[in-house]
Amino acid sequence: MLEVRELDVRYGEARALRGIDLSVADGEVVCIVGSNGAGKTTLVHAIAGMLPISAGSIRIGAMDVGGQPAHLVCQSGVAIVPEGRRIFPGLSVSDNLDLGAYRRDARRFHAESLDWVRTLFPRLAERRSQLAGLLSGGEQQMLAIGRALMARPRLLLMDEPSLGLAPVIVDEVFDVVGTINRAGVSVLLVEQNVERALEIANRGYLLSEGKITLEGPAHELLANDQLREGLLGIVA
């Protein structure tokens, strides 16, 4: 589904990502964990076509999308739930969801996708006419996820979906991630909530100072002393 090889991203002279190799297979949930400033959001933006790459390749299925603009990456079956939600606060909930189905292939399945999103998030159906900016933080995150699903992605990129949410809403968001994955959508999940992310993931990568420093099955990473001490503060 996704294959990233020797990926470099620079901000001017600063090398933000260095030789990144990672993959997401069909049907997988793969998580990227790391501390603040490790390069997680930069990685998501590079995959989504929102940042130029300076070296390496990004393949979605058989298509090389490295360096392609974001709308072409989207056409290859990728959607993003960005950090901070990035909803349109002055538009209604329904209008925000409609914008997620802008891609031609997605428009053909608008009604079907909307039914699914409203099944996942009944509160969005209840608030369909409300301005998105008046929703709670948790509801805005539901809207950001729903908007991405309206694009009918094969691969969903999720950047810190639990950030700033109450614990009960965090549980709901992670439950939905599992439901989305069981419906056939592969997920690349960037998260600071390391334990919860690794609990639902098949595999994971630890990103540190722009480099992958650990990778493996999620349960092995969760038991890794380096990761537990560095990110969870648990000394073996």
C-alpha positions as CSV (number, residue, x, y, z in Angstrom):
1,M,0.0,0.0,0.0
2,L,2.7,2.5,1.0
3,E,6.5,2.1,0.5
4,V,8.9,4.9,1.5
5,R,12.5,4.5,0.7
6,E,15.5,6.7,1.6
7,L,13.3,9.7,2.1
8,D,15.0,13.0,2.9
9,V,13.2,16.3,3.6
10,R,14.9,19.6,4.2
11,Y,13.9,23.0,5.5
12,G,16.5,25.1,3.9
13,E,19.9,23.8,5.1
14,A,18.3,21.8,7.9
15,R,17.8,18.1,7.2
16,A,14.4,17.3,8.9
17,L,14.1,13.6,7.7
18,R,17.1,11.4,7.0
19,G,16.9,8.2,5.0
20,I,13.5,7.2,6.1
21,D,12.4,3.6,5.1
22,L,9.0,2.4,6.1
23,S,6.0,0.5,4.7
24,V,2.3,-0.1,5.3
25,A,0.8,-3.3,3.8
26,D,-2.8,-3.7,2.7
27,G,-5.0,-3.9,5.8
28,E,-2.3,-2.8,8.3
29,V,-2.3,-0.2,11.1
30,V,1.2,1.1,11.4
31,C,2.1,3.7,14.0
32,I,4.9,6.2,14.1
33,V,5.9,7.3,17.6
34,G,8.5,9.7,18.8
35,S,9.0,12.8,20.9
36,N,8.1,16.4,20.0
37,G,10.3,17.6,17.1
38,A,11.3,14.1,15.9
39,G,9.8,14.8,12.5
40,K,6.5,12.9,12.7
41,T,4.3,15.6,11.2
42,T,7.0,16.4,8.5
43,L,6.9,12.7,7.5
44,V,3.1,12.7,7.2
45,H,3.1,16.0,5.2
46,A,5.8,14.6,2.8
47,I,3.8,11.5,2.2
48,A,0.6,13.5,1.6
49,G,2.4,15.8,-1.0
50,M,2.2,18.8,1.3
51,L,6.0,19.2,1.5
52,P,8.6,18.8,-1.2
53,I,11.1,15.9,-0.8
54,S,14.8,16.3,-1.4
55,A,15.6,12.7,-2.0
56,G,14.1,9.2,-2.0
57,S,10.8,7.7,-3.2
58,I,7.2,7.4,-2.0
59,R,5.0,4.8,-3.6
60,I,1.3,4.2,-3.2
61,G,0.6,0.8,-4.7
62,A,2.3,0.9,-8.1
63,M,2.3,4.7,-8.3
64,D,5.4,6.8,-7.4
65,V,3.9,9.9,-5.8
66,G,7.2,11.3,-4.4
67,G,7.2,15.0,-5.2
68,Q,3.7,15.0,-6.6
69,P,1.3,17.8,-5.4
70,A,-1.2,16.9,-2.8
71,H,-4.3,16.6,-5.0
72,L,-2.6,13.9,-7.1
73,V,-1.6,12.0,-4.0
74,C,-5.2,12.2,-2.9
75,Q,-6.3,10.7,-6.3
76,S,-4.0,7.7,-5.6
77,G,-6.2,6.8,-2.6
78,V,-4.7,8.8,0.3
79,A,-6.5,11.0,2.8
80,I,-5.2,12.8,5.8
81,V,-6.5,13.7,9.2
82,P,-4.2,16.6,10.0
83,E,-2.8,17.6,13.4
84,G,-5.1,20.3,14.8
85,R,-8.1,19.0,12.8
86,R,-8.0,21.9,10.2
87,I,-11.8,21.9,9.8
88,F,-13.5,24.9,8.1
89,P,-15.1,26.6,11.2
90,G,-17.4,28.9,9.3
91,L,-19.0,26.1,7.3
92,S,-21.6,23.6,8.6
93,V,-20.8,20.1,9.5
94,S,-22.5,18.9,6.4
95,D,-20.5,21.3,4.2
96,N,-17.2,20.1,5.8
97,L,-18.1,16.5,5.0
98,D,-19.1,17.4,1.4
99,L,-15.7,18.9,0.8
100,G,-14.1,15.6,1.8
101,A,-15.9,14.0,-1.2
102,Y,-14.6,16.6,-3.7
103,R,-12.6,14.0,-5.6
104,R,-14.6,12.7,-8.7
105,D,-14.4,9.1,-7.7
106,A,-15.5,9.9,-4.2
107,R,-18.5,12.0,-5.4
108,R,-20.0,8.9,-7.0
109,F,-20.3,7.3,-3.6
110,H,-21.2,10.4,-1.6
111,A,-24.5,9.0,-0.1
112,E,-22.9,5.7,0.9
113,S,-19.9,7.4,2.5
114,L,-22.1,9.9,4.3
115,D,-24.2,7.0,5.8
116,W,-21.0,5.3,7.0
117,V,-19.6,8.5,8.6
118,R,-22.8,9.2,10.4
119,T,-22.9,5.6,11.6
120,L,-19.4,5.9,13.0
121,F,-20.2,9.4,14.5
122,P,-23.9,9.8,15.3
123,R,-23.2,13.2,16.8
124,L,-22.2,14.5,13.3
125,A,-25.7,13.5,12.1
126,E,-27.3,15.3,15.0
127,R,-25.2,18.5,14.4
128,R,-25.3,18.4,10.6
129,S,-26.5,22.0,10.3
130,Q,-24.3,23.4,13.0
131,L,-21.2,25.5,12.3
132,A,-18.2,23.4,12.7
133,G,-16.4,26.0,14.7
134,L,-19.0,25.6,17.4
135,L,-18.4,21.9,18.0
136,S,-16.4,20.6,21.0
137,G,-12.9,19.6,20.4
138,G,-13.9,15.9,20.3
139,E,-16.6,16.6,17.8
140,Q,-14.2,18.5,15.6
141,Q,-11.9,15.6,15.6
142,M,-14.7,13.3,14.6
143,L,-15.5,15.7,11.8
144,A,-11.9,15.7,10.6
145,I,-11.9,11.9,10.5
146,G,-15.3,11.8,8.8
147,R,-14.2,14.4,6.2
148,A,-11.2,12.2,5.3
149,L,-13.3,9.1,5.0
150,M,-15.6,10.9,2.6
151,A,-12.7,10.8,0.1
152,R,-12.9,6.9,0.2
153,P,-9.2,6.4,0.9
154,R,-7.3,3.2,0.7
155,L,-4.7,4.7,3.0
156,L,-5.6,7.0,5.9
157,L,-2.8,9.2,7.4
158,M,-3.7,10.3,10.9
159,D,-1.6,12.9,12.6
160,E,-2.0,13.0,16.4
161,P,-5.8,12.2,16.4
162,S,-5.9,12.1,20.3
163,L,-4.2,15.4,20.9
164,G,-6.0,17.6,23.4
165,L,-9.0,15.3,23.8
166,A,-10.6,14.1,27.0
167,P,-9.8,10.4,27.9
168,V,-13.3,9.2,27.1
169,I,-13.1,10.8,23.6
170,V,-9.6,9.3,23.1
171,D,-11.1,5.9,23.7
172,E,-13.8,6.6,21.1
173,V,-11.3,7.8,18.5
174,F,-9.0,4.7,18.9
175,D,-12.1,2.4,18.7
176,V,-13.1,4.1,15.5
177,V,-9.5,3.7,14.1
178,G,-10.0,-0.1,14.6
179,T,-13.4,0.0,12.9
180,I,-12.0,1.9,9.9
181,N,-9.2,-0.6,9.5
182,R,-11.5,-3.6,9.8
183,A,-13.5,-2.0,6.9
184,G,-10.4,-2.4,4.7
185,V,-8.7,0.9,5.1
186,S,-4.9,0.8,5.8
187,V,-3.8,3.4,8.5
188,L,-0.6,5.2,9.2
189,L,-1.0,6.6,12.6
190,V,1.3,9.2,14.1
191,E,0.7,9.4,17.9
192,Q,2.3,10.7,21.1
193,N,-0.1,8.4,23.0
194,V,2.4,5.6,22.6
195,E,0.8,2.8,24.5
196,R,-2.7,3.2,22.9
197,A,-1.2,3.5,19.4
198,L,0.9,0.4,19.8
199,E,-2.1,-1.5,21.3
200,I,-4.1,-1.2,18.1
201,A,-1.2,-1.3,15.6
202,N,0.3,-4.3,13.8
203,R,3.7,-2.7,13.5
204,G,5.5,0.5,14.6
205,Y,8.5,2.7,14.0
206,L,10.3,5.0,16.5
207,L,11.3,8.3,14.9
208,S,14.1,10.2,16.6
209,E,15.8,13.3,15.3
210,G,14.6,12.7,11.8
211,K,15.7,9.0,11.6
212,I,14.0,5.6,12.2
213,T,15.8,4.2,15.2
214,L,13.5,1.2,16.0
215,E,11.0,-0.8,14.1
216,G,9.1,-4.0,14.6
217,P,5.9,-5.7,15.6
218,A,3.9,-3.4,17.9
219,H,3.9,-5.7,20.9
220,E,7.7,-6.0,20.7
221,L,8.1,-2.2,20.6
222,L,5.8,-1.8,23.6
223,A,8.1,-4.1,25.6
224,N,11.3,-2.5,24.3
225,D,13.4,-0.9,27.1
226,Q,14.7,1.9,24.9
227,L,11.3,3.0,23.9
228,R,9.7,2.6,27.3
229,E,12.4,4.7,29.0
230,G,12.7,7.3,26.3
231,L,9.0,7.9,25.6
232,L,7.0,6.4,28.5
233,G,9.4,7.3,31.3
234,I,9.5,3.7,32.5
235,V,12.9,2.6,33.7
236,A,13.5,-1.2,33.4
